């Protein structure tokens, strides 16, 4: 491999809106938040549920909802 062309991977903590946190490596370099992770995604859990942990559905209803 060529030297000096590959990005540096740093340990970061990823925090999901459901409260799950995990540590991974990333070139981003800072901790970050995600809306959905494998602990709460319906594909991985096998449960179909309405996920609104950050209020996005209420925000949509307030903006575009029926009166």
HTML snippet that shows the backbone in 3Dmol.js (N, CA, C, O; Angstrom):
<script src="https://3Dmol.org/build/3Dmol-min.js"></script>
<div id="view" style="width:600px;height:400px;position:relative"></div>
<script>
const pdb = `
ATOM      1  N   UNK A   1       0.833  -1.186   0.000  1.00  0.00           N
ATOM      2  CA  UNK A   1       0.000   0.000   0.000  1.00  0.00           C
ATOM      3  C   UNK A   1       0.877   1.248   0.000  1.00  0.00           C
ATOM      4  O   UNK A   1       1.981   1.249   0.545  1.00  0.00           O
ATOM      5  N   UNK A   2       0.376   2.286  -0.607  1.00  0.00           N
ATOM      6  CA  UNK A   2       1.105   3.542  -0.630  1.00  0.00           C
ATOM      7  C   UNK A   2       1.012   4.208   0.734  1.00  0.00           C
ATOM      8  O   UNK A   2      -0.016   4.131   1.406  1.00  0.00           O
ATOM      9  N   UNK A   3       2.058   4.841   1.120  1.00  0.00           N
ATOM     10  CA  UNK A   3       2.102   5.523   2.412  1.00  0.00           C
ATOM     11  C   UNK A   3       1.576   6.948   2.269  1.00  0.00           C
ATOM     12  O   UNK A   3       1.826   7.611   1.262  1.00  0.00           O
ATOM     13  N   UNK A   4       0.847   7.416   3.283  1.00  0.00           N
ATOM     14  CA  UNK A   4       0.411   8.800   3.343  1.00  0.00           C
ATOM     15  C   UNK A   4      -0.871   9.129   2.602  1.00  0.00           C
ATOM     16  O   UNK A   4      -1.281  10.290   2.610  1.00  0.00           O
ATOM     17  N   UNK A   5      -1.530   8.163   1.957  1.00  0.00           N
ATOM     18  CA  UNK A   5      -2.751   8.491   1.221  1.00  0.00           C
ATOM     19  C   UNK A   5      -4.013   7.996   1.916  1.00  0.00           C
ATOM     20  O   UNK A   5      -5.121   8.359   1.520  1.00  0.00           O
ATOM     21  N   UNK A   6      -3.856   7.171   2.948  1.00  0.00           N
ATOM     22  CA  UNK A   6      -5.019   6.603   3.622  1.00  0.00           C
ATOM     23  C   UNK A   6      -5.428   7.477   4.807  1.00  0.00           C
ATOM     24  O   UNK A   6      -4.569   7.988   5.525  1.00  0.00           O
ATOM     25  N   UNK A   7      -6.739   7.650   5.016  1.00  0.00           N
ATOM     26  CA  UNK A   7      -7.191   8.493   6.124  1.00  0.00           C
ATOM     27  C   UNK A   7      -6.924   7.817   7.469  1.00  0.00           C
ATOM     28  O   UNK A   7      -6.788   6.597   7.561  1.00  0.00           O
ATOM     29  N   UNK A   8      -6.854   8.639   8.492  1.00  0.00           N
ATOM     30  CA  UNK A   8      -6.610   8.136   9.837  1.00  0.00           C
ATOM     31  C   UNK A   8      -7.941   7.778  10.493  1.00  0.00           C
ATOM     32  O   UNK A   8      -8.849   8.608  10.540  1.00  0.00           O
ATOM     33  N   UNK A   9      -8.063   6.567  10.993  1.00  0.00           N
ATOM     34  CA  UNK A   9      -9.265   6.124  11.678  1.00  0.00           C
ATOM     35  C   UNK A   9      -9.127   6.403  13.166  1.00  0.00           C
ATOM     36  O   UNK A   9      -8.112   6.068  13.778  1.00  0.00           O
ATOM     37  N   UNK A  10     -10.155   7.019  13.746  1.00  0.00           N
ATOM     38  CA  UNK A  10     -10.156   7.329  15.177  1.00  0.00           C
ATOM     39  C   UNK A  10     -11.350   6.651  15.828  1.00  0.00           C
ATOM     40  O   UNK A  10     -12.353   6.384  15.166  1.00  0.00           O
ATOM     41  N   UNK A  11     -11.245   6.372  17.119  1.00  0.00           N
ATOM     42  CA  UNK A  11     -12.361   5.801  17.856  1.00  0.00           C
ATOM     43  C   UNK A  11     -13.402   6.885  18.120  1.00  0.00           C
ATOM     44  O   UNK A  11     -13.071   7.962  18.616  1.00  0.00           O
ATOM     45  N   UNK A  12     -14.659   6.599  17.789  1.00  0.00           N
ATOM     46  CA  UNK A  12     -15.751   7.533  18.033  1.00  0.00           C
ATOM     47  C   UNK A  12     -16.882   6.785  18.721  1.00  0.00           C
ATOM     48  O   UNK A  12     -17.018   5.570  18.577  1.00  0.00           O
ATOM     49  N   UNK A  13     -17.692   7.524  19.470  1.00  0.00           N
ATOM     50  CA  UNK A  13     -18.865   6.966  20.117  1.00  0.00           C
ATOM     51  C   UNK A  13     -20.089   7.396  19.337  1.00  0.00           C
ATOM     52  O   UNK A  13     -20.297   8.588  19.108  1.00  0.00           O
ATOM     53  N   UNK A  14     -20.899   6.437  18.929  1.00  0.00           N
ATOM     54  CA  UNK A  14     -22.124   6.698  18.182  1.00  0.00           C
ATOM     55  C   UNK A  14     -23.288   6.554  19.150  1.00  0.00           C
ATOM     56  O   UNK A  14     -23.403   5.539  19.838  1.00  0.00           O
ATOM     57  N   UNK A  15     -24.153   7.563  19.207  1.00  0.00           N
ATOM     58  CA  UNK A  15     -25.313   7.550  20.089  1.00  0.00           C
ATOM     59  C   UNK A  15     -26.569   7.568  19.240  1.00  0.00           C
ATOM     60  O   UNK A  15     -26.738   8.440  18.387  1.00  0.00           O
ATOM     61  N   UNK A  16     -27.449   6.609  19.472  1.00  0.00           N
ATOM     62  CA  UNK A  16     -28.711   6.520  18.738  1.00  0.00           C
ATOM     63  C   UNK A  16     -29.785   7.303  19.489  1.00  0.00           C
ATOM     64  O   UNK A  16     -29.646   7.573  20.682  1.00  0.00           O
ATOM     65  N   UNK A  17     -30.843   7.660  18.791  1.00  0.00           N
ATOM     66  CA  UNK A  17     -31.960   8.369  19.411  1.00  0.00           C
ATOM     67  C   UNK A  17     -32.684   7.489  20.425  1.00  0.00           C
ATOM     68  O   UNK A  17     -33.342   8.006  21.328  1.00  0.00           O
ATOM     69  N   UNK A  18     -32.572   6.154  20.290  1.00  0.00           N
ATOM     70  CA  UNK A  18     -33.223   5.246  21.235  1.00  0.00           C
ATOM     71  C   UNK A  18     -32.427   5.112  22.523  1.00  0.00           C
ATOM     72  O   UNK A  18     -32.917   4.503  23.474  1.00  0.00           O
ATOM     73  N   UNK A  19     -31.222   5.657  22.588  1.00  0.00           N
ATOM     74  CA  UNK A  19     -30.402   5.594  23.790  1.00  0.00           C
ATOM     75  C   UNK A  19     -29.246   4.624  23.695  1.00  0.00           C
ATOM     76  O   UNK A  19     -28.382   4.613  24.573  1.00  0.00           O
ATOM     77  N   UNK A  20     -29.203   3.814  22.663  1.00  0.00           N
ATOM     78  CA  UNK A  20     -28.122   2.859  22.476  1.00  0.00           C
ATOM     79  C   UNK A  20     -26.848   3.584  22.073  1.00  0.00           C
ATOM     80  O   UNK A  20     -26.882   4.483  21.233  1.00  0.00           O
ATOM     81  N   UNK A  21     -25.731   3.200  22.662  1.00  0.00           N
ATOM     82  CA  UNK A  21     -24.439   3.774  22.284  1.00  0.00           C
ATOM     83  C   UNK A  21     -23.472   2.644  21.991  1.00  0.00           C
ATOM     84  O   UNK A  21     -23.550   1.570  22.587  1.00  0.00           O
ATOM     85  N   UNK A  22     -22.555   2.901  21.062  1.00  0.00           N
ATOM     86  CA  UNK A  22     -21.502   1.944  20.758  1.00  0.00           C
ATOM     87  C   UNK A  22     -20.291   2.692  20.239  1.00  0.00           C
ATOM     88  O   UNK A  22     -20.385   3.829  19.777  1.00  0.00           O
ATOM     89  N   UNK A  23     -19.154   2.025  20.327  1.00  0.00           N
ATOM     90  CA  UNK A  23     -17.887   2.621  19.907  1.00  0.00           C
ATOM     91  C   UNK A  23     -17.462   1.936  18.616  1.00  0.00           C
ATOM     92  O   UNK A  23     -17.528   0.714  18.487  1.00  0.00           O
ATOM     93  N   UNK A  24     -17.026   2.751  17.669  1.00  0.00           N
ATOM     94  CA  UNK A  24     -16.540   2.244  16.395  1.00  0.00           C
ATOM     95  C   UNK A  24     -15.393   3.133  15.928  1.00  0.00           C
ATOM     96  O   UNK A  24     -15.034   4.102  16.598  1.00  0.00           O
ATOM     97  N   UNK A  25     -14.834   2.803  14.799  1.00  0.00           N
ATOM     98  CA  UNK A  25     -13.766   3.622  14.219  1.00  0.00           C
ATOM     99  C   UNK A  25     -14.310   4.373  13.026  1.00  0.00           C
ATOM    100  O   UNK A  25     -15.122   3.844  12.267  1.00  0.00           O
ATOM    101  N   UNK A  26     -13.857   5.624  12.854  1.00  0.00           N
ATOM    102  CA  UNK A  26     -14.352   6.447  11.764  1.00  0.00           C
ATOM    103  C   UNK A  26     -13.307   7.471  11.361  1.00  0.00           C
ATOM    104  O   UNK A  26     -12.449   7.851  12.158  1.00  0.00           O
ATOM    105  N   UNK A  27     -13.390   7.909  10.122  1.00  0.00           N
ATOM    106  CA  UNK A  27     -12.523   8.992   9.664  1.00  0.00           C
ATOM    107  C   UNK A  27     -13.095  10.344  10.050  1.00  0.00           C
ATOM    108  O   UNK A  27     -12.416  11.363   9.921  1.00  0.00           O
ATOM    109  N   UNK A  28     -14.344  10.367  10.525  1.00  0.00           N
ATOM    110  CA  UNK A  28     -14.988  11.618  10.935  1.00  0.00           C
ATOM    111  C   UNK A  28     -14.260  12.235  12.119  1.00  0.00           C
ATOM    112  O   UNK A  28     -14.067  13.450  12.166  1.00  0.00           O
ATOM    113  N   UNK A  29     -13.855  11.411  13.073  1.00  0.00           N
ATOM    114  CA  UNK A  29     -13.005  11.888  14.156  1.00  0.00           C
ATOM    115  C   UNK A  29     -13.716  12.426  15.378  1.00  0.00           C
ATOM    116  O   UNK A  29     -13.074  12.623  16.409  1.00  0.00           O
ATOM    117  N   UNK A  30     -15.033  12.677  15.309  1.00  0.00           N
ATOM    118  CA  UNK A  30     -15.776  13.204  16.446  1.00  0.00           C
ATOM    119  C   UNK A  30     -16.948  12.272  16.744  1.00  0.00           C
ATOM    120  O   UNK A  30     -17.398  11.530  15.871  1.00  0.00           O
ATOM    121  N   UNK A  31     -17.438  12.317  17.987  1.00  0.00           N
ATOM    122  CA  UNK A  31     -18.631  11.550  18.340  1.00  0.00           C
ATOM    123  C   UNK A  31     -19.830  12.113  17.601  1.00  0.00           C
ATOM    124  O   UNK A  31     -19.895  13.317  17.350  1.00  0.00           O
ATOM    125  N   UNK A  32     -20.791  11.245  17.245  1.00  0.00           N
ATOM    126  CA  UNK A  32     -21.967  11.735  16.538  1.00  0.00           C
ATOM    127  C   UNK A  32     -23.203  10.945  16.918  1.00  0.00           C
ATOM    128  O   UNK A  32     -23.117   9.878  17.526  1.00  0.00           O
ATOM    129  N   UNK A  33     -24.373  11.494  16.542  1.00  0.00           N
ATOM    130  CA  UNK A  33     -25.672  10.910  16.851  1.00  0.00           C
ATOM    131  C   UNK A  33     -26.318  10.410  15.563  1.00  0.00           C
ATOM    132  O   UNK A  33     -26.148  11.002  14.497  1.00  0.00           O
ATOM    133  N   UNK A  34     -27.067   9.304  15.680  1.00  0.00           N
ATOM    134  CA  UNK A  34     -27.814   8.766  14.559  1.00  0.00           C
ATOM    135  C   UNK A  34     -29.279   8.637  14.966  1.00  0.00           C
ATOM    136  O   UNK A  34     -29.593   8.560  16.154  1.00  0.00           O
ATOM    137  N   UNK A  35     -30.170   8.615  13.983  1.00  0.00           N
ATOM    138  CA  UNK A  35     -31.599   8.515  14.265  1.00  0.00           C
ATOM    139  C   UNK A  35     -32.028   7.080  14.536  1.00  0.00           C
ATOM    140  O   UNK A  35     -32.956   6.849  15.311  1.00  0.00           O
ATOM    141  N   UNK A  36     -31.373   6.127  13.917  1.00  0.00           N
ATOM    142  CA  UNK A  36     -31.787   4.735  14.039  1.00  0.00           C
ATOM    143  C   UNK A  36     -30.547   3.841  13.985  1.00  0.00           C
ATOM    144  O   UNK A  36     -29.595   4.120  13.256  1.00  0.00           O
ATOM    145  N   UNK A  37     -30.575   2.769  14.764  1.00  0.00           N
ATOM    146  CA  UNK A  37     -29.447   1.842  14.805  1.00  0.00           C
ATOM    147  C   UNK A  37     -29.964   0.412  14.698  1.00  0.00           C
ATOM    148  O   UNK A  37     -31.169   0.197  14.562  1.00  0.00           O
ATOM    149  N   UNK A  38     -29.076  -0.552  14.757  1.00  0.00           N
ATOM    150  CA  UNK A  38     -29.485  -1.947  14.629  1.00  0.00           C
ATOM    151  C   UNK A  38     -30.279  -2.432  15.839  1.00  0.00           C
ATOM    152  O   UNK A  38     -30.970  -3.446  15.745  1.00  0.00           O
ATOM    153  N   UNK A  39     -30.198  -1.739  16.964  1.00  0.00           N
ATOM    154  CA  UNK A  39     -30.949  -2.144  18.159  1.00  0.00           C
ATOM    155  C   UNK A  39     -32.422  -1.749  18.070  1.00  0.00           C
ATOM    156  O   UNK A  39     -33.258  -2.346  18.749  1.00  0.00           O
ATOM    157  N   UNK A  40     -32.752  -0.761  17.251  1.00  0.00           N
ATOM    158  CA  UNK A  40     -34.143  -0.315  17.179  1.00  0.00           C
ATOM    159  C   UNK A  40     -34.734  -0.373  15.767  1.00  0.00           C
ATOM    160  O   UNK A  40     -35.914  -0.071  15.593  1.00  0.00           O
ATOM    161  N   UNK A  41     -33.949  -0.750  14.761  1.00  0.00           N
ATOM    162  CA  UNK A  41     -34.455  -0.830  13.393  1.00  0.00           C
ATOM    163  C   UNK A  41     -35.359  -2.051  13.229  1.00  0.00           C
ATOM    164  O   UNK A  41     -34.988  -3.142  13.662  1.00  0.00           O
ATOM    165  N   UNK A  42     -36.540  -1.897  12.613  1.00  0.00           N
ATOM    166  CA  UNK A  42     -37.479  -3.015  12.468  1.00  0.00           C
ATOM    167  C   UNK A  42     -36.907  -4.203  11.702  1.00  0.00           C
ATOM    168  O   UNK A  42     -37.293  -5.339  11.979  1.00  0.00           O
ATOM    169  N   UNK A  43     -36.025  -3.990  10.774  1.00  0.00           N
ATOM    170  CA  UNK A  43     -35.441  -5.095  10.014  1.00  0.00           C
ATOM    171  C   UNK A  43     -34.630  -6.023  10.922  1.00  0.00           C
ATOM    172  O   UNK A  43     -34.677  -7.244  10.772  1.00  0.00           O
ATOM    173  N   UNK A  44     -33.896  -5.443  11.852  1.00  0.00           N
ATOM    174  CA  UNK A  44     -33.052  -6.238  12.734  1.00  0.00           C
ATOM    175  C   UNK A  44     -33.811  -6.772  13.946  1.00  0.00           C
ATOM    176  O   UNK A  44     -33.482  -7.847  14.447  1.00  0.00           O
ATOM    177  N   UNK A  45     -34.820  -6.043  14.428  1.00  0.00           N
ATOM    178  CA  UNK A  45     -35.533  -6.471  15.625  1.00  0.00           C
ATOM    179  C   UNK A  45     -36.692  -7.398  15.304  1.00  0.00           C
ATOM    180  O   UNK A  45     -37.106  -8.179  16.161  1.00  0.00           O
ATOM    181  N   UNK A  46     -37.226  -7.332  14.090  1.00  0.00           N
ATOM    182  CA  UNK A  46     -38.371  -8.160  13.721  1.00  0.00           C
ATOM    183  C   UNK A  46     -39.684  -7.598  14.211  1.00  0.00           C
ATOM    184  O   UNK A  46     -40.725  -8.235  14.054  1.00  0.00           O
ATOM    185  N   UNK A  47     -39.658  -6.425  14.799  1.00  0.00           N
ATOM    186  CA  UNK A  47     -40.869  -5.781  15.315  1.00  0.00           C
ATOM    187  C   UNK A  47     -41.142  -4.518  14.511  1.00  0.00           C
ATOM    188  O   UNK A  47     -40.269  -3.663  14.360  1.00  0.00           O
ATOM    189  N   UNK A  48     -42.340  -4.414  14.005  1.00  0.00           N
ATOM    190  CA  UNK A  48     -42.725  -3.212  13.269  1.00  0.00           C
ATOM    191  C   UNK A  48     -43.342  -2.250  14.268  1.00  0.00           C
ATOM    192  O   UNK A  48     -44.397  -2.536  14.834  1.00  0.00           O
ATOM    193  N   UNK A  49     -42.706  -1.128  14.488  1.00  0.00           N
ATOM    194  CA  UNK A  49     -43.242  -0.158  15.420  1.00  0.00           C
ATOM    195  C   UNK A  49     -43.011   1.242  14.875  1.00  0.00           C
ATOM    196  O   UNK A  49     -42.137   1.460  14.036  1.00  0.00           O
ATOM    197  N   UNK A  50     -43.789   2.169  15.352  1.00  0.00           N
ATOM    198  CA  UNK A  50     -43.653   3.559  14.954  1.00  0.00           C
ATOM    199  C   UNK A  50     -42.588   4.189  15.841  1.00  0.00           C
ATOM    200  O   UNK A  50     -42.770   4.314  17.052  1.00  0.00           O
ATOM    201  N   UNK A  51     -41.477   4.584  15.228  1.00  0.00           N
ATOM    202  CA  UNK A  51     -40.377   5.145  16.001  1.00  0.00           C
ATOM    203  C   UNK A  51     -40.398   6.652  15.876  1.00  0.00           C
ATOM    204  O   UNK A  51     -40.241   7.205  14.787  1.00  0.00           O
ATOM    205  N   UNK A  52     -40.591   7.298  16.989  1.00  0.00           N
ATOM    206  CA  UNK A  52     -40.590   8.752  17.015  1.00  0.00           C
ATOM    207  C   UNK A  52     -39.905   9.220  18.288  1.00  0.00           C
ATOM    208  O   UNK A  52     -40.533   9.836  19.148  1.00  0.00           O
ATOM    209  N   UNK A  53     -38.650   8.934  18.403  1.00  0.00           N
ATOM    210  CA  UNK A  53     -37.944   9.254  19.631  1.00  0.00           C
ATOM    211  C   UNK A  53     -37.463  10.695  19.670  1.00  0.00           C
ATOM    212  O   UNK A  53     -37.125  11.199  20.741  1.00  0.00           O
ATOM    213  N   UNK A  54     -37.424  11.363  18.539  1.00  0.00           N
ATOM    214  CA  UNK A  54     -36.956  12.745  18.545  1.00  0.00           C
ATOM    215  C   UNK A  54     -38.046  13.727  18.131  1.00  0.00           C
ATOM    216  O   UNK A  54     -37.748  14.894  17.876  1.00  0.00           O
ATOM    217  N   UNK A  55     -39.302  13.285  18.059  1.00  0.00           N
ATOM    218  CA  UNK A  55     -40.400  14.200  17.792  1.00  0.00           C
ATOM    219  C   UNK A  55     -40.579  14.588  16.347  1.00  0.00           C
ATOM    220  O   UNK A  55     -41.212  15.607  16.073  1.00  0.00           O
ATOM    221  N   UNK A  56     -40.052  13.825  15.404  1.00  0.00           N
ATOM    222  CA  UNK A  56     -40.151  14.210  13.996  1.00  0.00           C
ATOM    223  C   UNK A  56     -41.580  14.076  13.477  1.00  0.00           C
ATOM    224  O   UNK A  56     -42.011  14.864  12.635  1.00  0.00           O
ATOM    225  N   UNK A  57     -42.315  13.085  13.971  1.00  0.00           N
ATOM    226  CA  UNK A  57     -43.695  12.923  13.507  1.00  0.00           C
ATOM    227  C   UNK A  57     -44.570  14.052  14.029  1.00  0.00           C
ATOM    228  O   UNK A  57     -45.392  14.592  13.289  1.00  0.00           O
ATOM    229  N   UNK A  58     -44.399  14.415  15.306  1.00  0.00           N
ATOM    230  CA  UNK A  58     -45.169  15.543  15.852  1.00  0.00           C
ATOM    231  C   UNK A  58     -44.844  16.844  15.125  1.00  0.00           C
ATOM    232  O   UNK A  58     -45.729  17.661  14.873  1.00  0.00           O
ATOM    233  N   UNK A  59     -43.579  17.028  14.794  1.00  0.00           N
ATOM    234  CA  UNK A  59     -43.172  18.230  14.058  1.00  0.00           C
ATOM    235  C   UNK A  59     -43.836  18.256  12.686  1.00  0.00           C
ATOM    236  O   UNK A  59     -44.306  19.306  12.247  1.00  0.00           O
ATOM    237  N   UNK A  60     -43.881  17.106  12.000  1.00  0.00           N
ATOM    238  CA  UNK A  60     -44.532  17.025  10.701  1.00  0.00           C
ATOM    239  C   UNK A  60     -46.032  17.298  10.843  1.00  0.00           C
ATOM    240  O   UNK A  60     -46.607  18.027  10.035  1.00  0.00           O
ATOM    241  N   UNK A  61     -46.665  16.717  11.864  1.00  0.00           N
ATOM    242  CA  UNK A  61     -48.096  16.923  12.069  1.00  0.00           C
ATOM    243  C   UNK A  61     -48.416  18.390  12.357  1.00  0.00           C
ATOM    244  O   UNK A  61     -49.420  18.912  11.872  1.00  0.00           O
ATOM    245  N   UNK A  62     -47.574  19.051  13.137  1.00  0.00           N
ATOM    246  CA  UNK A  62     -47.793  20.471  13.407  1.00  0.00           C
ATOM    247  C   UNK A  62     -47.663  21.303  12.136  1.00  0.00           C
ATOM    248  O   UNK A  62     -48.416  22.256  11.935  1.00  0.00           O
ATOM    249  N   UNK A  63     -46.719  20.947  11.289  1.00  0.00           N
ATOM    250  CA  UNK A  63     -46.469  21.737  10.078  1.00  0.00           C
ATOM    251  C   UNK A  63     -47.483  21.449   8.978  1.00  0.00           C
ATOM    252  O   UNK A  63     -47.991  22.375   8.345  1.00  0.00           O
ATOM    253  N   UNK A  64     -47.788  20.147   8.741  1.00  0.00           N
ATOM    254  CA  UNK A  64     -48.621  19.779   7.613  1.00  0.00           C
ATOM    255  C   UNK A  64     -49.910  19.062   8.012  1.00  0.00           C
ATOM    256  O   UNK A  64     -50.687  18.652   7.150  1.00  0.00           O
ATOM    257  N   UNK A  65     -50.133  18.914   9.298  1.00  0.00           N
ATOM    258  CA  UNK A  65     -51.261  18.109   9.771  1.00  0.00           C
ATOM    259  C   UNK A  65     -52.605  18.714   9.423  1.00  0.00           C
ATOM    260  O   UNK A  65     -52.727  19.895   9.099  1.00  0.00           O
ATOM    261  N   UNK A  66     -53.612  17.850   9.505  1.00  0.00           N
ATOM    262  CA  UNK A  66     -54.980  18.310   9.242  1.00  0.00           C
ATOM    263  C   UNK A  66     -55.476  19.149  10.395  1.00  0.00           C
ATOM    264  O   UNK A  66     -55.123  18.923  11.552  1.00  0.00           O
ATOM    265  N   UNK A  67     -56.279  20.095  10.067  1.00  0.00           N
ATOM    266  CA  UNK A  67     -56.743  21.024  11.088  1.00  0.00           C
ATOM    267  C   UNK A  67     -58.083  20.613  11.634  1.00  0.00           C
ATOM    268  O   UNK A  67     -58.627  21.287  12.509  1.00  0.00           O
TER     269      UNK A  67
END
`;
const viewer = $3Dmol.createViewer("view");
viewer.addModel(pdb, "pdb");
viewer.setStyle({}, {cartoon: {color: "spectrum"}});
viewer.zoomTo();
viewer.render();
</script>
